[in-house]
Amino acid sequence: MSYKTVNEFEHFNFKESYIASLELSLSNFHAYLDHVTILPENSKNRDIREMRTNGLCLTIKDATITNFVEEGYKVYDADGNLKSQYDDTPVSTEQYAETFETLSGCMIYSLEKKDDLYIFSIDTDDHTYLLTVKGSGDSEEWERFMNMNEE
């Protein structure tokens, strides 16, 4: 990769980026993302404006998944009457790989870092997943900068 930053998570905006793939190795979590915004404060951004990139690899070091759930939801009829309700469904360790594959192509609603926790809120076509990864640090690698209006 041409560009690499370490522990500059706050110099990216991951909202509305898309998941190419997710991987959990023995010690790291990798999120390969498209449509990521690189903020002007980023140490590799020589422009003083927001830029975009595809193919960014976000690596969380010493990663452990602490929470992974398909979030519950409610279904209402046209009159606003509750028809059914679904509770949060935890994703088991055995289901990680299969669920990661299902999330390929989905949009990240938000991705925040609080202390050593990285909290992903992921939108699918009809519901959301909440994924929390604990890690000791992060790195971001990508090939090129693009203007915000490039596709």
C-alpha positions in Angstrom: 0.0 0.0 0.0 1.2 3.5 -0.8 0.0 5.3 2.4 -0.1 4.1 6.0 -1.0 5.9 9.2 -0.8 4.5 12.7 -3.3 5.5 15.4 -4.9 8.2 13.3 -8.4 6.8 13.5 -9.8 10.2 14.3 -8.4 11.6 11.0 -10.9 9.6 9.0 -14.7 9.7 8.6 -16.0 6.1 8.1 -19.7 7.1 8.0 -21.4 5.8 4.9 -18.3 3.9 3.8 -18.9 0.4 2.4 -17.6 -2.9 3.6 -15.6 -4.9 1.0 -14.7 -7.6 3.6 -14.1 -8.2 7.3 -11.6 -10.6 8.7 -10.5 -11.7 12.2 -7.1 -13.3 12.4 -5.4 -14.7 15.5 -4.3 -11.2 16.7 -5.8 -8.6 14.4 -9.1 -7.5 12.9 -9.1 -6.2 9.4 -11.9 -4.1 7.8 -11.4 -3.5 4.0 -13.5 -0.4 3.2 -14.6 1.7 0.2 -15.7 5.3 0.1 -13.8 6.4 3.2 -13.3 10.1 3.8 -9.8 11.2 4.7 -9.9 14.4 6.8 -7.6 17.4 6.2 -5.8 16.7 9.6 -4.6 13.3 8.4 -0.7 13.2 8.3 -0.7 11.9 4.8 -3.2 14.3 3.3 -1.2 17.2 1.7 -4.4 18.9 0.6 -6.3 21.1 3.1 -9.6 19.5 2.2 -11.4 16.3 2.6 -10.4 13.5 0.2 -11.8 10.1 -0.4 -10.3 6.6 -1.0 -11.4 3.1 -1.8 -9.7 -0.1 -0.8 -8.6 1.2 2.7 -7.6 -1.5 5.1 -8.3 -0.6 8.8 -6.4 -2.9 11.0 -7.1 -3.1 14.7 -4.2 -4.6 16.6 -4.6 -7.3 19.4 -8.2 -7.5 18.5 -11.0 -9.2 20.4 -14.7 -9.1 19.5 -16.5 -8.1 22.7 -20.0 -7.7 21.3 -21.6 -8.8 18.0 -25.3 -8.6 17.6 -28.0 -8.4 15.0 -30.1 -5.6 16.5 -33.7 -6.2 17.2 -36.5 -4.3 15.6 -40.2 -3.7 15.5 -42.7 -4.1 12.6 -45.7 -1.9 12.4 -48.7 -2.0 10.1 -49.8 1.0 8.1 -51.9 2.3 11.0 -49.0 2.3 13.3 -50.0 -0.8 15.2 -47.2 -3.1 16.4 -47.4 -6.4 14.4 -44.2 -8.1 15.7 -41.1 -7.4 17.7 -37.7 -9.1 17.4 -35.0 -9.0 20.1 -31.3 -8.5 19.6 -29.7 -11.8 18.4 -26.1 -12.4 19.4 -23.7 -13.7 16.7 -21.8 -16.7 18.0 -18.1 -17.1 17.5 -18.9 -20.0 15.1 -21.0 -17.6 12.9 -18.4 -14.8 12.6 -17.0 -15.8 9.2 -20.5 -16.4 7.7 -21.8 -13.1 9.1 -18.8 -11.2 7.9 -19.4 -12.5 4.4 -23.1 -11.4 4.6 -22.0 -7.9 5.6 -19.8 -7.5 2.5 -21.3 -4.6 0.4 -23.2 -3.2 3.4 -22.8 0.4 4.6 -21.3 1.6 7.8 -23.8 3.8 9.6 -21.2 4.8 12.1 -17.8 3.8 13.3 -16.5 5.3 16.6 -13.6 4.7 18.9 -14.1 5.0 22.6 -10.9 4.3 24.6 -9.8 0.9 23.3 -13.2 0.0 21.8 -14.0 0.3 18.1 -17.8 0.3 17.6 -19.3 -0.5 14.2 -22.9 0.1 13.4 -23.6 -1.6 10.1 -26.7 -1.2 7.9 -28.0 -4.1 5.8 -31.1 -3.8 3.5 -33.5 -4.4 6.4 -31.8 -4.2 9.7 -28.5 -3.4 11.5 -25.6 -5.1 13.2 -23.6 -3.7 16.1 -20.0 -5.0 16.3 -17.6 -3.9 19.1 -13.9 -4.8 18.7 -11.4 -4.2 21.5 -7.9 -3.4 20.4 -4.6 -1.9 21.4 -4.3 0.4 18.4 -5.0 0.8 14.7 -3.4 1.4 11.4 -4.9 2.5 8.1 -3.5 1.6 4.7 -4.6 2.7 1.2 -3.3 3.2 -2.3 -4.5 6.7 -3.5 -6.4 9.9 -2.7 -9.4 10.8 -4.8 -11.5 14.0 -5.0 -14.8 13.7 -3.2 -16.8 13.8 -6.4 -14.8 11.0 -8.1 -16.4 7.6 -8.4 
